[in-house]
Amino acid sequence: MPLLETRNLTKRFDGLAAVQGVDLTVEDGEIVGLIGPNGAGKTTCFNLLSGFLRPTAGTIRFDGEDITGLRSHRIVRRGLVRTFQLTTLFPEMTTLENVLVGLHLHSQRGLRQALFSRRPFPREEIERGREVLEFGGLSAHTNQPAKNLPHGHQRILGIAMALAARPRLLLLDEPVAGMNLEESGRVMALVKTIRDRGTTILLVEHNMKAVMGTCERVVVLNFGQKLAEGPPAAVSTNPKVIEAYLGAELEHARG
């Protein structure tokens, strides 16, 4: 049984289909890439899977349970957590405080209290926060304001905030956006380690080197529909995929 499964997943806005009839499966322990040109429906898919949007049609099952239309905080409690294209950080807070707030941000357990209360965080939460920062290689920046971190570290901090909720399935939305080669390599190595420690990964990413070097399976969307699916080597040589997307992306990468 797949960890995540969608059937006929569809979302229309004013009659226009942003996602149309998408069947998607993610097996426990996989790293799956979701790729496609701008406007293909990738982010809409993530918003549907994570409960930020309700499907117009179709079903979403997670760990065998129908979660179609559930609110985002209820989905998070079941172990499905996402990050965002734009890193959602609290810039004036330290890296540790961001992770601690992330515990509440993703679970919706007293977020207002976490942000505005003067009471200290419980010891077990602080320990969890430090553990996540160490895992992400951010221990040296524990007490540094998030706004002072380099871009790559800020992206890792966004991932750490999601990991604090102990997800079974982590949805990563463009985890290496804006990074140089060294930074993106570090983040994708972290993604593999996250999977190796028991968290399944579904990621959206435009960096084809990162996708092809990390994902075991790739799903391609185009105009809201699934165009192709398979191992990276097969997808990268698929004529339909090259015509719709990869040709332009590979030329951009060479340039």
HUZIJO-V421617 format. One line per field, one symbol per residue. psi: psi as a letter, one per 30 degrees, with the letter a starting at -180 (. if undefined). burial: I if it has 16 or more other C-alpha atoms within 10 Angstrom, else O. A space follows every 10 residues. Layout:
psi = ???
burial = ???
This chain:
psi = klekkkkhkk kkjhfkjekj hkkkkjlkgl jkkjlllkgf geeeeeeeeg gflkkelllk kkhfkjgkfl lefeeeffgj klalekkilj eflleeeeee eeeeeffgjh eeeeefkfkl kkeeeeeeee eeeeegggef gegkkeffkl eeeeeeeeee eeffgikekk jjjifgkgll eeeeeeeeee eeeeefggkk kkkkkfjeee effekfkkkk kkhglkelka leeeefgjee eeefeeeeee eeee.
burial = OOIIIIOIII IOOOOOIIII IIIIIIIIII IIIIIIIOOI IIIIIIIIII IIIIIIIIII IIIOOOIIII OIIIIIOIII IIIIIOIIII OOIIIIIIII IIIIIIIOOO IOOIIOOOOO OOOOOIOIII OIIOOIOIIO IIOIIIOOIO IIIIIIIIII IIIIIIIIII IIIIIIIOOO OOIIIOIIOI IIOIIOOOII IIIIIIIIOI IIOIIOIIII IIIIIIIIIO OIOOIIOIOO IOOIIIIOIO OOOOO
